[in-house]
Amino acid sequence: MFHTAVNFLSSHNYNPGRLAPNFRFTMQNSITKKLALGYNIDAEWNGIDNKPAIIYTFAQGWSVSEKIYFYIEAFGAFITKASLQHSIDFGLAYTINNNNKVDVSGGLGVAHASPAWYVAIGYSTRYNMRK
């Protein structure tokens, strides 16, 4: 995946001054029918300086049923030596139908610069562009 913030399209208050690209390699291996290992590596530039943050994710997921998926995840960012961020979380996803999914997750920071904790709720949808 590739994204970029385009500085000349930003408002004055949110303009980083430069392009702020990021890219992510996202991969997953199915270990068994119900067990999967996912991992990502990406780089993100903030648009202010030329040093990217290197971000990683490792997740182990289990299909509890056809509609319920549970995962535990370690993730973090190497920004500078003073601001290493590492966290762990767990989550639960529910597949509503073939095109819609909801999830909830929560986690704890395990490095000094990490957020102490967080809770997230998500919704994903898929569009069939070939119709």
N, C-alpha and C positions, 0 to 999 in steps of 0.2 A: 504494500500500500504506500502511496505517496501523497502528501499534502503540502501545501505551503500557505503561509500568511503573506498576502501581497500588501506591502507597505503603502503604496500610493492609493490603494482603495480603502484604507483605514481612516477612521476619524482622527483628529489631532490628538485626542486624549489616549487613544489606543495604538498609535503608530509606533512600531518598534524601530523604525528608521531604515531597516533593510528587509529583504525577503527573509522569511523564517521557515525554511523547509523542514520536513521530517519524512523519514521513510521507515518502514517496518517490514521485516521478513517474518511472516507468521507461518508456523509449521505444526503439524500434528501427526502422531503415529498411533494407530490402533494396536494395542497390545493383545487384547482379546475382543470379543463382541461387546463386552460391557466396560472395558478398561481402556483409557486413552491417555497419552502423554502429549501435552502441548508445550511449545516453547516459542518465544519471540525474541528478536534482538532488533533494536532500532536506534537511530540517531536523530536528535532534535536540536535545531538551532533556535535561539531565542530572538534573533533579529537585532540584537544589540551588539554582541561580539561574535567572533569567528569560532568559538569553541563549542562543539556539540556536547549535549548530554547523551551518554550512552545508557540505554534503558533495556532491561531484560525482564522476562517473565518465564517461569517454569510452573506448569500446572498439571496435576494428576486428577483425572476425572473418572467418575463411575456412573454408568447408566443404571439407576435403581429400577426403572421401568421404561416403557417406550416414551413416556412423557416427562419423567423426572430425572434430572442429571445433577449430581453433587460433585463439587471440586474443592480441592485445597491448592493454594497457590503461593509461591514466593516470587516477589518482584521488587525491583528497585531501580535506582539511577546512580550513575557515576557522573556527577556534575563537576565538582572540584573535590580535592581531598577534605576540605572543611565541610562539605555539604553532601556526603554520601547518604543516600536514602535507601533503606531496605525494609520491606514489610512482608507480613504473611497474612493471608486471609482464607476464608472459606465461603462458599456460596452454594446456592441451590437455584436451578433453572427449571422452569416448567414450560413445556411446549404446548401451546394452545391449539395450534394446527400446523400444517406443513410450512406455513409462511409467517407465523407469529410466535414469539417466545417472550416470557417475562423472567426476570431473575432478581435475586436479592443476595447481597454479600456484605461481609463485615470483616474488618481486620485490625491488626495492631502493628505499629511501627517497632522495628527492632534495632534501629540506628538512631543516633542522637538527632540528626536533622530530619528524620521521618516524622510525619504526623503521628500523634500518640495513638489515635484510633480513627476509624471511619465506618460508615454504613452507606451502602449504595443500593439503589433500586434501578433496574434497567428494563428496557423494552426494545426488542429487535423485530424488524419486519423484512421480508424478502419480496422483491417485485420480480415478476416474470417478464422480462423485456422482449422475449421472443414471440409473444402472441401476436 
